[in-house]
């Protein structure tokens, strides 16, 4: 493992050094073409974000790669690549289009997988206060990172449990529908109603077949409604797009308290009586409250502090649980003890379920030009702690890591260690924690 990581580190450091040496200041805010020489608010812009991973994963017990047992996997992947075309074609009309791909690794289908993440247009009925939009959008609840701006994540990756129906009823947390957004004083709000995609076209990752516990329904989906509200005490954040910022690295002083919801009638189904296969429907009802603080500590030195905390009450129906792993390096399990165990391979763990979830995230940016002209460092950590109804034990997963900010979030190198639980069904049918596993990721991000 150590030799593999040395090779990976050498390769990525070479990429970082060359990219940083040629990264021009004019790309800091992306490429923009102003359509009115007298009005800089009318423009068409282009941006790009790429996150490249090299990692070593201690796989869950019984993990398979193409039918072969593998305890440990070293691999490379494109965690995300995104291309954004956006702009304001008048003082009331905005548009936002995003195209890209997630989690392209050595197990992925080749020459496939790229898709539209967003395709929206909105009209300001009352400027700043009320805009109405339509399209494939991610104006979601119930919490801040239900749709995160991936270029500015304060830790390594987004808290996946806040992407509450990712790739089940939605397309990477987006769905077709309408939304409303705006600001009323210091209150920032977003509300949306959308038609979910049918579950039959989902990837199926981590989803059990129908049983006594709730699963996503195969019946025609009801409309989904959701919203999120932030009271912004200090600097105001932009709501131009649906993605929320992870950290401003001291460029803003932000303190928000937020709350939100997500509701869908008869979104789930289960057998009330397994023997009779008596199917009943249950609703999704999700609620969350959170607090976000991101501000400079010393403007003179350029130091900054980031803190985020959230508490969520999730109800997906009786006994719902979903296991998933980000950019999973394995694709099967030879543990045939239960359907849950068959899905619990690679780096997967019980991410989402009916129950309560608490989450903490913090980061600290050290002074600017810590290494002369080669940027600075930002250590970070996060913790997800959950009491899911179906699990016999508490579930917790944590990350600890370090960003080397060569040019802020525009070009950075990240080293992250994650520690996660491995759950297994015991002889009595209870889901218990058997052990813990780790994953080490080295990421290079380029964004403009």
N, C-alpha and C positions, 0 to 999 in steps of 0.2 A: 504493500500500500504506500509506504514512504517513498519508494523509488518512482512509482507512478505519479504521485503528487508533485515530486520535484520536477519531473518532465513537464507536467501540466503547468506548473507555476512558471517555469522558464519560457514556455511558449507564449503564455498570456502576457507576461511582463514585457516581452518583445513587441507584441501587438500594441499594448498600452503605450509604450514609449514612442513608437512611430506615429500612432494616431494623435497623441497629445501634442507632439511637436508640430503637427500640421493643422491643428484645430483652430480656425480663425474666429476672432471675436464676433464677426458679423453674422455667424450662424447661431449665436447664443439664443435668439428667439425664433429660430427657423428661417425659412425663406419666405419673403413676402413681396407681393406685387400690389402696389396701391393703384386702385382703379380711378381715383380722383386726385389729381395733383394738389388740390387745395384742401382735401379732407382725408387725413390719415386714418380715420375710422372705417373707411371703405377699402377693403383689401381682399385678396385671395392669398392664402398661405399654404405652405407645404412643410410637413415635418416627418421625422422618422425616429423610431426607437428600436434598438436591437439589444437583446440580453442573451449572452452566450455563456453556457455553463460547462464546466468541467467538474466532475465529482466522483466521490467514492462512497458507495452505499453499502451498509451492512443490512442485507435483505432480511425480511421476516422469515421465520422458520417455514420450511416446506416450499419456498419459492422456486418457480420454474422459469427458465428462459427458453422458449421454443421446445418445451418438453424436457429440458435438461435441468436438474437441480443446480442452483447456484447460490452460495451463501453470501458472496460479496461481488459487487459489480462496479467497475470503473468505466465511465463513459463520458461522451461529449454530447451536447445538445444545443439547439436554439430554443431557449425557454420561451422567448417571444420575439417577434419581429412585426412592427406596425408601420404603416404609411398613412399619413393623415393629410387630407385636403379639406380646408375649412376657410371660412371668411364671412364677411358682411357685404352684401351687394347693395344694401341701402341702409338707412339709419334705423330700419325696423326689421329687415329680413336677414337672418343668419342661416348658415348651413354648416354641416359637419359630416364628413365621410371618412371612415377608417377601415383599412383593409390590412390583413396580415395573417399570421399563423402562430399557434402556440405549441410548445412541447414537441418539437421535431427531434426525435432521437433515433438510435439505431434500430428500434423496433417499429418505427412509423412506416405507414404506407408511403412509398416514394411517388413524387410528382402529384401529390394530393394534399388536401388539408387546409389550404388558404381560403379565406372567406371574408365577407364583410362583417365587421364588428358593429359599425354604426353607419346609418344613412338617414340623416334627419334634416329637416328645415323647420324653422319656427318664425313666427311673426309677433312683433311687440305690439300688442293692443294698447297697452299703457306702458310707455318706455320705462324700463327698470323694474316696474311693479308687476306686470303681467304679460308673459309671452305664452303663446300656444303653439305647439309643434306636433309633428307627425312623422312616422317612419320607424325604422329599426333602431330602437333607442334603449339606453340603460339608465333612465331617470328612476332609480330604484330606492326602496327602503329595504329593511327597517333601520339600517345603521350607516355610518359615514362611508365605510369601505365596501358597501354593497356593490359599488362600481368605483374602483380606484384608478387614478391616473398613474399608470405603471411606470412612467418615466421618473416619478418623484417619490417612490416608496422609501420610507425611512429605515426599514429593515431589509431583509433579502427579498421577501415575497409578500403578497397580500395575505391577510387572514382569510383563508379559504372558507371558513364556516360562515362568514358574512355574505358570501356569494351563494345565497340560500338555495337556489334551484339550478345551479350552474350546469348547463348542458343536459338538463332533463326537459323542463318545459320552456327553456330559453336557448338562445344561441350565444354561449359564452356571456351570460347574464343580460343579454339583450332580447327584446321581443318586439313584435310589430304592434304599434298602437299609437295613442295620443298622450301628450303630456302638457302640464302647465308648470311654469316656474316663474320666480320673481322675488322681489324684496319688498317687504313692508316695514319701513324703518330699519331696524337691525335684525329683523326676522327674515331669514332666507328659507324659501320653501320650494318643494317639488312634489308634484302629484302626477300619477300616471295610471292609465287603464290600457290593458293590452290583451290580445288574444294569444294565449300560450300555444306553442308548437305541440303537436300530438306526440305522446311519449314514444310511439313506435319508431320515430325517426331519430331518437336519442342514441348516444354512443353505448349506453347501458353500463358504463363503468360503475361498479360498486352498488348496483341495484339488484335486489333479490326478486325472485318471482313471487307471485301472490301467495300468501300464507296467513297465519293468524296475526301477524304484525303488519302494520300499514306499509304499503308501497305506492309508488306513483301510479295513478289510475290509467288504464288503457282506454277508458271511455272518452268521448269527445270532451275537451276541456272547457270549463266555464271561464268567464272573463276574470282576469287578475287585476286587482287594484292595490296600489302601494303608494307610500309617501314618506318623506323625510323632511324634518324641520330643524333648522339651526338658528339659535339666537347668537349673533356674532357681536360680542361685547367690545372688541377692539377693531383692528383692521378688517375691512370687508373683503371676502373672497369672491372671485369671479364664478358665475354660474353659466358661462357661455356654453360649456360642454358638460356632459353628465359625469365625467370622471372627477373624483375629489383628490386634492393634493395630499401627499403623504408628509412632505416637509418642504419648507421654503428656505431652509439653510440660513435663516437670519434676515432674509429680505423683507419679511413681514412680521408683524406682531399680532398673532391670532389667538383668541381664546373663545371657544364655542361650546355651548351645551346643546346637544341634539337629541331627538327622539323620532321614532318612525314605526311603520307597520307594513305588513304584507299579508294579503288575504286572497284566498281562492276557494270557492265553494266546491265541495266534492272532488278536490284535487287528488285525494288519496283513496285507496281501497284495501280491503282485507277480507278474510273469511271470518264471519262471526261464528261459524261452526265449520271446522276444517273437514270433518267427515261428510257433511252435507254440501260443502262448497257454497255456503250461503254468503254471497258477496254484499258488503255494505260500503257506503262511501263516507269519507270523513274530510273535513276542511283543513286547509293550511291556515293557521293563524300565528303570525310571528310579530313580536314586539321587541324593541330595544331602546335603551337610553345610553348616551355616551358623552364624553367630554374630550376636547381636543385643545392642546396648547402647543404653540410653536412660535418661538420668539428669540430675538438676539439676547445674549447675556451681556456681552460687551461689544458694542458697535465698533469701537476703536480696534479691538483685536479680531473681530469677526467671529467670535464664539457664539454658539446658539444651542438652545435646548428644545427637545421635542418630547411630548408626552401625550399618550392617548389611552383611554380606559373605556370599556364598554361592558354593559350587562344586558344579556338577551334572554328572553323567555320564548322558546320555540315549541310550537305544537304542530307536528306533522301527522298527528294521529297516533293510535295505540302502538307503542313499541317500535316506532320507526328509528332506524339507524342506517347510516351510509358510510362505508369505508372507501377511502380514496387516497391516492398518493400523487403528488405533483410530478409530472413528467416521469411517470413510473418506469424504472429500469428493468422490471420483470413483467411477465404477462400470463402467469398461471401459478397454481398451487397444487401439490399432490396430497394435501390434507382434505380428505373427502368426508370428514366428520359432520360437516354442516354446510349449508349454502353460504353462510357468513364466512366460514373458514376458507372456502374455495375462492372468495373474492379478496381475501386479506393477504395479498402477496406483495413482494417488492418493498416499497417504502410506504405502503398504505397504513392508515389507522382510522379509527372512528371519528371522522371530522365533524359530521352533522348528525343530529338526532333530536327527538322530542325530549325536552328538558331545559335546564338552565346552563348558560355559558357566561363565563367572565373572561375578559381579555385585557392584558396590559402590554403597552409598547412604549419604549423610551429610547432616545438617542441623544448624543452630545457631540456637537461639532467643535473641534479644537480650533485654535487660532489660525487665521489665514497665513499662507506661505510658510507653513510649518517646516517644509523642506526646501526653502528658497523659493524657486518658481514652480516646484512640483506639487502644488496643492497642499492638502491637509488630510487629517484623519477624522472619522466619525464612528466611534464605537456605538453598538446598539444591542438591544435585547428585547425579546417578547415572550409572553406566556399565555397560552390558552388553557383554561381550567374549566371542565364541564362535568355536570352530573346529569348524564343521560338516563332516562327512565329504564332503558333496556339493559344497560351495563351494570354488572354487579359491583364494580369498583369505579372510583372517580377516574376521569380521563384527563391527563395533562400532557402537553407537549411544549417544549421551549426551544428558542433559538438564541444564540449569542454570536456576535460577529463584529466585523470591522470594515467600514468603507474607506478606501483610499480615494479621496475626491481630487482627481487631477484637474478637473475643470467643472467643479460643482457636480450636479447630476448629469451634465452633458457627456462627460466621460469619466468613468470611475471603475475601480476594481474592488470587488467585495469577497471577503472570506467569511463563511458562515458554517457553524456547526449546529445541527438540529438533533435533539433527543426526543424520541417518540415511544409510545407504548405498543406492545403487541398483545392483542386480546384473542382469546380462543374459547370455544364452547366446551364446558366441562361435561362430565357424565350425567349431571342433572339438568343440562340444557342452559345453565347460566353462562353469560359471557364474562369471563374473568381475565384480569391482566396476568399474563404468564412471564413476560420479560420486557426489556426495553432494548431499542436499537438506535444506532446513530447514522448520520449522513453528513459528509463534509463537502461543501460546494465552493468552488471558486468561480465567480461571475465577472465578466467584463460587460459594461454597458456603454453604448454610444447612442446619444440622443441629441436631436436638434429640432 
